[in-house]
Amino acid sequence: MSTKRPWFYGRKFIITGGTTGIGFEITKRFLEAGAKALIISHSKEELEDAKDKLHNFDDKLETFQCDVSKYEDVEKFAKYVEAQKDKDFLYGGLIECVGITNFGPFFESQLKDLIYIIRVNIEGTVTVTHQILPKVLEKNGKEMTYLTFISSVAALAEFPYFGLYSATKVAMEHFFNSLSKELPKTVKLLMIRPGAVKTRFYERAKNAPGHDMRILAEKTKSYFTTPDKVAKTFVNAIIKKKTGIIYPSFSTKLQASLLTNRLIGPFLKKSYFKQIMTYNK
Ligand SMILES: NC(=O)c1ccc[n+]([C@@H]2O[C@H](COP(=O)([O-])OP(=O)(O)OC[C@H]3O[C@@H](n4cnc5c(N)ncnc54)[C@H](OP(=O)(O)O)[C@@H]3O)[C@@H](O)[C@H]2O)c1
């Protein structure tokens, strides 16, 4: 990272899902670059753990326990943010990283697990955006503010066994793109579409009975990148004030363009689908 202070030096980023994986690495990079961070996640233990790991930045890091799938929790968080209204700082933006997946055949999956994916990925993201972003923008006035979302290459294709996850990413990309047309020009929208990333995402998957996404992850580990690489590209893009959709690396961008290519896409998908559906053989 360059020694020049980034534009967000001293500003505060609110990061949902900042305790582990991509969100944690993004938090770390922002702190290292001189920003402050307010991270939320639903597990108290994970928040404590993240705080321990980031103890060098104690004075710049705040945590708040909030399950984004629970409206009451988001309301409490909104009050916490509101209470900081008169404090002397600006926000860098709202960085939305929370996301979970299902895994396994749709009709073998428990309906409550499937609905929970929608509750966290869609309802949670919409609720946080609706209740928190206006408070961030009110405090920032005409200052530049980022609104960001961690999408996925899964938004570009239909994936058997975790189709609902893909659907939530497509829905949220459309949501954020539409929203950005309503918001003032000072709000910069950035979305990143990673491919497979080595995080706890796979162990947290809501599996259908007899299925385990960790086995698929283990079998396809050569395709995986690390969360710090994703975070590096993401934070660098914010330093450079980029907007729109980005990819963590050239190879992910290539994979995305091949997946959506009219001629190559169907063959590539067929090979991916075969891998997914025979993962435990
Ligand atoms: N890993 C991949 O291959 C991959 C690929 C493309 C996109 N993505 C996306 O990247 C984002 C981050 O995922 P990750 O891979 O870094 O996974 P991760 O390590 O499992 O991180 C997920 C984060 O979300 C938080 N979270 C989950 N449910 C929550 C809830 N109901 N309320 C509040 N916080 C909640 C977790 O907090 P707790 O500690 O409290 O559970 C954790 O901080 C997700 O949106 C995911 O869809 C991941």
The ligand as an SDF file (V2000), in Angstrom:
LIG
                    3D

 48 52  0  0  0  0  0  0  0  0999 V2000
  -16.2920  -17.5850    0.3980 N   0  0  0  0  0  0  0  0  0  0  0  0
  -16.6220  -17.5400   -0.8880 C   0  0  0  0  0  0  0  0  0  0  0  0
  -16.2790  -18.4440   -1.6790 O   0  0  0  0  0  0  0  0  0  0  0  0
  -17.3980  -16.3700   -1.4150 C   0  0  0  0  0  0  0  0  0  0  0  0
  -17.4390  -16.1740   -2.8130 C   0  0  0  0  0  0  0  0  0  0  0  0
  -18.1370  -15.1180   -3.3200 C   0  0  0  0  0  0  0  0  0  0  0  0
  -18.7980  -14.2500   -2.4760 C   0  0  0  0  0  0  0  0  0  0  0  0
  -18.7630  -14.4450   -1.1370 N   0  0  0  0  0  0  0  0  0  0  0  0
  -19.5050  -13.5090   -0.2820 C   0  0  0  0  0  0  0  0  0  0  0  0
  -18.6000  -12.8630    0.5870 O   0  0  0  0  0  0  0  0  0  0  0  0
  -19.3060  -12.4130    1.7470 C   0  0  0  0  0  0  0  0  0  0  0  0
  -18.4920  -12.7680    2.9750 C   0  0  0  0  0  0  0  0  0  0  0  0
  -18.4050  -14.1780    3.0680 O   0  0  0  0  0  0  0  0  0  0  0  0
  -17.1240  -14.9450    3.5680 P   0  0  0  0  0  0  0  0  0  0  0  0
  -16.7310  -15.8820    2.5220 O   0  0  0  0  0  0  0  0  0  0  0  0
  -16.1320  -14.0070    4.1010 O   0  0  0  0  0  0  0  0  0  0  0  0
  -17.7890  -15.8260    4.7240 O   0  0  0  0  0  0  0  0  0  0  0  0
  -17.6600  -15.8640    6.2980 P   0  0  0  0  0  0  0  0  0  0  0  0
  -16.2440  -15.9660    6.7220 O   0  0  0  0  0  0  0  0  0  0  0  0
  -18.6050  -16.9370    6.7220 O   0  0  0  0  0  0  0  0  0  0  0  0
  -18.2030  -14.4410    6.7870 O   0  0  0  0  0  0  0  0  0  0  0  0
  -19.5520  -14.1530    6.9170 C   0  0  0  0  0  0  0  0  0  0  0  0
  -19.7390  -12.9850    7.8690 C   0  0  0  0  0  0  0  0  0  0  0  0
  -21.1450  -12.7030    7.9380 O   0  0  0  0  0  0  0  0  0  0  0  0
  -21.5490  -12.6870    9.3040 C   0  0  0  0  0  0  0  0  0  0  0  0
  -22.9350  -13.1250    9.4270 N   0  0  0  0  0  0  0  0  0  0  0  0
  -23.5080  -14.2580    8.9730 C   0  0  0  0  0  0  0  0  0  0  0  0
  -24.8170  -14.2640    9.2740 N   0  0  0  0  0  0  0  0  0  0  0  0
  -25.0760  -13.1160    9.9390 C   0  0  0  0  0  0  0  0  0  0  0  0
  -26.2300  -12.5290   10.5010 C   0  0  0  0  0  0  0  0  0  0  0  0
  -27.4130  -13.1510   10.4620 N   0  0  0  0  0  0  0  0  0  0  0  0
  -26.1370  -11.3220   11.0970 N   0  0  0  0  0  0  0  0  0  0  0  0
  -24.9460  -10.6800   11.1630 C   0  0  0  0  0  0  0  0  0  0  0  0
  -23.7990  -11.1790   10.6660 N   0  0  0  0  0  0  0  0  0  0  0  0
  -23.8690  -12.3860   10.0470 C   0  0  0  0  0  0  0  0  0  0  0  0
  -20.5990  -13.6360    9.9900 C   0  0  0  0  0  0  0  0  0  0  0  0
  -20.6170  -13.2900   11.3450 O   0  0  0  0  0  0  0  0  0  0  0  0
  -20.6630  -14.3440   12.5700 P   0  0  0  0  0  0  0  0  0  0  0  0
  -19.2500  -14.5410   12.8870 O   0  0  0  0  0  0  0  0  0  0  0  0
  -21.4000  -13.6360   13.6360 O   0  0  0  0  0  0  0  0  0  0  0  0
  -21.3830  -15.5630   12.0940 O   0  0  0  0  0  0  0  0  0  0  0  0
  -19.2890  -13.2890    9.2860 C   0  0  0  0  0  0  0  0  0  0  0  0
  -18.7300  -12.1260    9.8480 O   0  0  0  0  0  0  0  0  0  0  0  0
  -20.6760  -13.0650    1.6910 C   0  0  0  0  0  0  0  0  0  0  0  0
  -21.6120  -12.1340    1.2560 O   0  0  0  0  0  0  0  0  0  0  0  0
  -20.5140  -14.1520    0.6490 C   0  0  0  0  0  0  0  0  0  0  0  0
  -21.7160  -14.4140   -0.0190 O   0  0  0  0  0  0  0  0  0  0  0  0
  -18.0820  -15.4800   -0.5840 C   0  0  0  0  0  0  0  0  0  0  0  0
  1  2  1  0
  2  3  2  0
  2  4  1  0
  4  5  1  0
  4 48  2  0
  5  6  2  0
  6  7  1  0
  7  8  2  0
  8  9  1  0
  8 48  1  0
  9 10  1  0
  9 46  1  0
 10 11  1  0
 11 12  1  0
 11 44  1  0
 12 13  1  0
 13 14  1  0
 14 15  2  0
 14 16  1  0
 14 17  1  0
 17 18  1  0
 18 19  2  0
 18 20  1  0
 18 21  1  0
 21 22  1  0
 22 23  1  0
 23 24  1  0
 23 42  1  0
 24 25  1  0
 25 26  1  0
 25 36  1  0
 26 27  1  0
 26 35  1  0
 27 28  2  0
 28 29  1  0
 29 30  1  0
 29 35  2  0
 30 31  1  0
 30 32  2  0
 32 33  1  0
 33 34  2  0
 34 35  1  0
 36 37  1  0
 36 42  1  0
 37 38  1  0
 38 39  2  0
 38 40  1  0
 38 41  1  0
 42 43  1  0
 44 45  1  0
 44 46  1  0
 46 47  1  0
M  CHG  2   8   1  16  -1
M  END
$$$$
